[in-house]
């Protein structure tokens, strides 16, 4: 469930978000705040361990592709 929020400037110059739970049209909101349930399955909520696992997988695929390309170049006799 998303909610509308308005930015309220404090006397010290900082901004604080004030939720407006009565707003029903999210297109008119200055800011839209998502609930915890919506963020739970988000790609951006990964832990450091999850990020390391994903990056290791990406690097492994890249290394495998580079190795296959190198083998193909050796078999063809290419010097690139």
C-alpha positions in Angstrom: 0.0 0.0 0.0 1.5 3.3 -1.0 0.8 6.6 0.7 1.2 10.3 -0.2 3.7 12.5 1.5 4.4 16.2 1.5 7.8 17.8 2.2 7.7 20.2 5.1 10.6 22.5 5.6 11.8 22.8 9.2 13.2 26.0 10.8 16.7 24.6 10.5 16.3 24.2 6.7 15.9 20.4 6.6 13.0 18.7 5.0 10.7 16.2 6.7 8.1 14.1 5.0 4.5 14.4 6.4 2.3 11.5 5.4 -1.2 12.2 4.1 -3.1 9.0 4.5 -6.4 10.5 3.2 -5.1 11.1 -0.3 -6.4 8.6 -2.7 -5.0 9.8 -6.1 -1.2 9.0 -6.1 -0.7 11.0 -9.3 -1.2 14.3 -7.4 1.3 13.4 -4.6 4.5 15.3 -4.2 6.1 12.1 -2.9 4.9 8.5 -2.9 6.0 6.4 0.0 5.8 2.6 -0.4 5.0 0.2 2.4 7.4 -2.4 3.8 5.6 -5.2 2.1 6.1 -3.7 -1.4 9.8 -3.2 -0.6 10.4 -6.7 0.8 10.5 -8.2 -2.7 12.4 -5.4 -4.3 15.7 -5.9 -6.1 17.1 -2.9 -4.1 16.5 -4.6 -0.7 19.3 -7.2 -1.2 21.7 -7.9 1.6 25.5 -7.6 1.1 25.7 -11.4 0.9 23.0 -11.5 -1.8 24.8 -8.8 -3.8 28.0 -10.7 -3.6 26.3 -13.8 -4.8 24.7 -12.0 -7.8 28.0 -10.2 -8.7 29.9 -13.5 -8.5 27.4 -15.1 -10.9 27.7 -12.2 -13.3 31.5 -12.3 -13.2 31.6 -16.1 -13.7 29.4 -15.8 -16.8 31.7 -13.1 -18.2 34.8 -15.1 -17.5 33.3 -18.2 -19.1 32.3 -16.2 -22.2 35.8 -14.7 -22.4 37.4 -18.1 -22.1 35.2 -19.5 -24.9 36.0 -16.6 -27.1 39.7 -17.0 -26.5 39.5 -20.7 -27.4 37.6 -19.9 -30.6 40.3 -17.3 -31.5 43.1 -19.9 -30.9 41.3 -22.5 -33.0 40.7 -20.1 -35.9 44.3 -18.8 -35.7 43.2 -15.2 -35.1 45.6 -12.8 -33.3 42.9 -10.5 -31.9 
